[in-house]
Amino acid sequence: MEPSNETKFSKFLLLGFSEEPELQPLIFGLFLSMYLITVFGNLLIILAISTDPNLHTPMYFFLANLSFVDICFTSTTVPKMLVNIQTQSKVITYAGCITQIYFLILFAVMDVFLLSVMAYDRFVAICHPLHYTIIVNPRLCGLLVLVSWIMCVLHSLLQSLMMLRLSFCTHLHIPHFFCELNQMLQLACSDTFLNNVVMYLAAVLLAGGPFIGILYSYSKIVSSICRISSAQGKCKAFSTCASHLSVVSLFYCTMLGVYLSSAATHSSRSSATASVMYTVVTPMLNPFIYSLRNKDMKRALKAFFGKETLTWPIVMRLKKCL
C-alpha cells in the first residue's frame, strides 16, 4: 500500500505580507495601532449609544450592533497575525483555521445584513415618516437582528462543515494573513466542486441580495428627497442617511476592489494586501464616519466625555474628605 500524501488534520502556514525580518516590526506596529483604534472607536460608539437616552432609537440600535460586529470581525484575524509576528511563527492549526473561517464568514455576512437593515430603516424614515414609529418598532428591530444572526450562524456552520469533508496535501502554505475560504479550497486535494457551488451561491444570495435591497431602498430615498420642495428639507433628509451611505459605499467598494484586483493580477499576495481594506480599514473608519458626520453622535460623545471629566473632581474631593 502506497503512503498517502493527504492529511485531514494538519498545520497551515500563514505567509502574511512579507517574509523580510526588518519589515515585521513595522507591520506589527501598523496593525496593532489599527486594531486598537478599531476596538476603542467602536466601543465608544456602543457606550455613547447605551448611555444617551436620546439615541435609544432603531437607527442607533442597529449602529450599536454594527459596531459590535466590527470589533468581532477584526478580532477574528488581526490578533492571530500579531501573535504570529511576535512569536516569529506562521503556524495555525487545522482546528484554528476552521474556527477562523467560521467566525470570519459569520461576522462578514452579519455586516452585510446589518447594512441592509439600516438601509431599510432609512427608507422608512424618509419615505414614510408619519408611519415610522409604527413600522420600525422595537419588536421588529429585535426580530430583524435575531433573524440575521440565525441566518449567519447557519450559513457559517454550513461552510465550516463542508470544509471538514476536504483533505489537504502536504503543501499547506496560505499566502494570506488569515485563513480565507477561497484560498483554503485551492489547497485541498479532494474534489471541491460542491464547496465552490455553495460558496458562490451563498455569495449571490447573502451578499448580492442585500446589496440589491440597499440599492432599491436608496433609489426610493433619492426619489423621495427630490420631491421635497425646500432646499433645507432636502439637506436635512439627506443628512439622515449620509453616514450610512458612506459606510455602505466603503464596505462594498473595498470588497469589490479586492476581488477585481485578485482577478486581474492573479496574485495571492496582492489579494491579501487588498483584503486589508475590508477586514481592517473599513471597521476602523466606521466610527469616524458616524461620529464626524452625525450631530447626535457628536453630542452624545461630548456628553459621555463630559460626564467622565465631571465625575473625576468629585472622586478626588471624596478621597480628600476620607
N, C-alpha and C positions, 0 to 999 in steps of 0.2 A: 504494500500500500504506500502511495507517494505521500510525503508530508504536505500538509495543507499550507497554502500561502495566505490564508484568510484567518481573521480572528473576529470574534464577536465582542470581546471585552479588551479594549486597547487604551493606550495613552496617545494623545494627539499633541502636536507641537504647534503653538500659535506663533507664527513668524513675525507678526506685528508690522511695523512700518519700515524699520531699518535694523540691520544686524551690526552696524558700526557702534562700538562701545562708547565713543565720545559723544554720540547723539542721544544716548539713553537718558542721561540726567536732564537734558533739555526737554525730551518727550515726557519724562516723568513729571517735571515741574509744570509743563503746559497743561497736561491732562488733569493733574491734581488741582490746579487752580480753577480750571473749567468745571471740574466736578464739584468743588466746594461752592463755587458761585451758583451752580445749578441747584444744589441741595438747599443752601441758605436762602436763595432768591425765591424758590417755590415754597419753602417753608414759611417765609414771611407772608406770602400771598395767602396761605392757608390760615395763619394766625390772625392776619388782618380781617379776613372774612369771618372767622369764627368769633372774634371779639367785638365786631361792629354790628349792632342790630340792624342798621340801615342796609347792610349788604346781605341780609338773610332773604335773598330773592332767588328765583330759579336760575338766572344768569350766573350769579356768583356761586351758587351751589354747584353748577357744572364746572365752573372755573376752578373751584377748590378740588374737585375730583380730578381735573386735568393736571393740576399742579402735583397732586399726589402720584398720579400715574407717571408723570415726567421724572419725578425723583426715583421711582422704582425702575423705570425704563433705563435711565442712565446707570443706576446702581447694579444692573444686571451685567454690564460689560466692563465699565471703567475700573472698579476696584480690583478685579481679577488681573487686568492688564498692569495696574500699578504694582500689585504684589509680585507678578512675574518679573517686572523690571527691577524691583528692589531686591528680590532673591536671585536675580540673574538666571531664572529658569523660565522656559517657554512651555512647560508641560501643563496639560489639562487632562484630567481623567475622562474616560468614556462616560461615566455617570455625570461628571461635571459638565461635559459638553452637551449631553441630552437635556440636563436641567437648565443650562443656559439658553438653549434653543427654545425650550418650553416657555420660560418667562419672557424671553425676548419677543416671541410671537404674541404672547398674551398681552403685554403692555403696548406693543406697537399697534395691534388691532384695536385695543381699547382706546388708544389715542385717536384713531380714525373714527370710531363710534362716537366718542365724546365731541369731536369737532362737528360731526354731522348733527348730533343732538343740539349743540349750541347754535348751529345754523337754523334749525327748526325753531328754536326759541326766539331768535332774532326775527325770523319770518313772521311768527305770530304777533310779536310785539309791534312790528312796524305795519304789517298788512291788516291785522285785526286787533288794534289797540284796545277797543272797548270790551272785547271778549278775552283779553289776555289772561286776566286772573282766573277766569272760569276754565279756560282751555288748559293753560300751563299751571296746574295746581300742584301742591306738594306731593300728592299721591301719584300723579303722572310722572313727576320728576324722579321720584324714588323708583318707580316701576321701570322707567327708561334706563336708568343706571343699572338696576338689578338685572334686567334682560341683557344688557350689553355685557355685563360681567359673566353671566351664564354662557352666552354665545362664545365669548373669548376663551373661557376656560375649556369648553368642549372642543373648540377648534384647535387650541394649543395641545390638548390631550391627544386629539386625533393625529396631529402632525408628529408628536413625540412617539406615540405608539407605533406609527408607521416607520419611524427611524429605527426602532428596536428590531425590526424584521430584517434589516440590512446587515451584510457582513462587509468588513473593511480589510483592505490589503495591508501590506507591511509599510507602504509609503503613506505616512499619516501626517504630512506637513500641511497645515492650513495657512495660506498666505493672507491672513487676516488677524485682527486683534481680538476677535471673538468668534465663537462657533456659529457661523452663518449657515442657514439651511441649504441654500443652493451649493455652497462650497462643500458641505458635507456629502451631498448627493453625488458630486463629482468624484469624491474619494472612494465611494462604495464600489465593491467588486461584484455585488449581486445586481440583479435587474432592478432598475429604479423607475421603470415606466409608470407604474401605478402611483409612486410618490410624486413624480413630476405632474401627472394628471391632477392629483389632489391639490398640489401646491399652486398650479396655475389657475385651476378652477376656484380655489379659495381666494386667490388674488383678485380675480374678476368680480366675485360676489361680495367679498368682505372689504375690498378697497375701492373697486370701481363703482359698486352700488351706492355706498355712502357718498362718494365723490359726485355722482350724478344727482343725488339728493341735495347736496350742497349747492351745486350749480343751479338746480331748479329753484331752490329757496332764494338764492341771490338774484336770479332773474326776476322773480316776483318782487323782491325787495327794491330792486332798481326801478322797475316799472311803477311801483307804488310811490317811491320817492319823487320820480319825475312828475307825478300828478299833483304834488304839493305845490301850491301857488307861490308862497313866500320863500325867498332865498334863505332866511333864517330857519324856517321849518325844515327845509331840505338839509341844511348843515347839521341841525340837531338830530334829525333822523339818521343821517349817515354816520354821525359820531358814535351812535349807539352800537354800530356793528363794525366800525373801522378796525378796532383791535383784533376782533375775531377774524376778520377778513385778512389781516396781516399775518396772523398765525397760520391760517389755512394755506395761504399762498406760500409762506416759508416752508411749511411741512411738505406739501405736495410737490413744490418746485425742486426742493433739495432731493427728495426721494426719486422723483423722475429724472433729475440730473445724474444721480448715482447710476441708475440702470442704463441710461443713454450713454454715459461715459464708459461704463464697463463693456457695453455692446460695441462701441466704436473703437476702443483701444484694445479690447480682448486681453487686458492686463488685470490680473487679480490684485496686484499690489496697488494699482491706481484706483481700483474699485474699493479697496479697504480705506484708502485715504479719503475718497469721496464720501464714503458711508459715515464718516465722522460728522458730516453736516447734519444728518437727520437723527443720529444716535446721541450726539453730544451737544452740538452747537444749537440746534433748534430748541431742545429743552432748556438750555441756558438762557436763550434770548426771550423765551415766552414771558417770564416775569417782568422783564424790562418793557416789553411791548404793552402788556396790560397795565403796568404801573405808570408809565410815562404818557400813555395816550388815553388814560381814563381818570377823570377828575374825582370820581367817587373813590377809586382805589388809592389815589394820591392822598385824599383827605383821610381815609382810613389808616394809611401807613403813618401819616403825620400824627394822628390821634394815638396810634399804638406806641410810637416812639415818645410821644408827649407824656403818656402815662408812665413810661419807664423812667423818664427824666424827673417826673414829679414825685414818684414814689421813692427815689433814691435819697433825696434830702430828708424825707420823713423817716426812713430807716436809720440814717445817720444820727438824727436827733434822738430817736428812741435808744440807740446804743449809748449816747452820751448820758441820757437820763438814767439808764441802768448802771 
